[in-house]
Amino acid sequence: MIRYFLISPYSSRKIGIDIMVDYLQTYPNATWFLAVFNREDIDNMSCEEFKKAYPLKKEWQLTFEDLQACDWTLVYTPEE
């Protein structure tokens, strides 16, 4: 099963994350792919431009075990 959620920076919206946590607890061998993009790129690029440039800033591939090991805390700094 693949699910996509777009969450704005500093958002208090947690429903997407809650669903993934439940899913990872149910299927601990599943991998969660989390990607960070610049919101301005998403807002200002056409779909074609976005697909061509794919301006990915950071990506994580995590299992339930990985998330437990980092205490469910992921940090992204724009300097990366």
N, C-alpha and C positions, 0 to 999 in steps of 0.2 A: 504494500500500500504506500503510495506517495501522497504527501500533503504539502501544500504551499501556504505560507502565511507571510504577510508583510506587516511588520510592526515598526512604527515610527520611533526614532530615537527618544529616549527618556519617557516612553509611553508607560502608562500604568496598566495597559491592556495585557491580560495574562491568559486569556482563553486559549490562544494557540499554543503557548508553552505548556499549559496544563494538559492539553490533549496529548502532546508529545511525551510528557513525563509519564502519563498513564500508559501510553503505548509502549514506551521503553521498559516500564516495570513489568508489563504483561509479556513482552517479547525481548528479553534481555540481550539476545544476540543481534538485534536489529541495530542498524547504524543510522545516526541522525546527521544529516548534512546541513550545516548552518553556514550561510553566506552573508557577508556584509557588503553593501553597495552604498555609494553616495546618493542620498535622496535627490540631489540636484540632477544627477545623471538620469535617474528614473523619470523625474518630472520633465526634463528638457530634451531627452533623446526620443526619436521615433523608435518604434519597435525594431525596424530594420537596422537603425544605427546601433541600438543597444545590443542586438544579437551579433552584429559584426564586431563591435569593440569589446563587448562583454567586460565592462569595467569593474571587475571583481576586486575588492579591497582586501578581503580576508575570508578564508574558508576553514571550517572545522569539520572533521568526520569523527563522530563520537559514538561510543556505545554506552550503555547504562553504567558499566564498570568504569569507563573513562570519566563520566560525569560525577560518579561518586568519588573517584580519586581526586578530582579538583574541587570537591565540595560544591558542585553545580555552579561554579563561578567561572565565567569566561570573560576575558578582558581584551578589548580591542583599542589600540591607540592609533590614531591616524598616521603617526610617524612610521608605522611598520611598513 
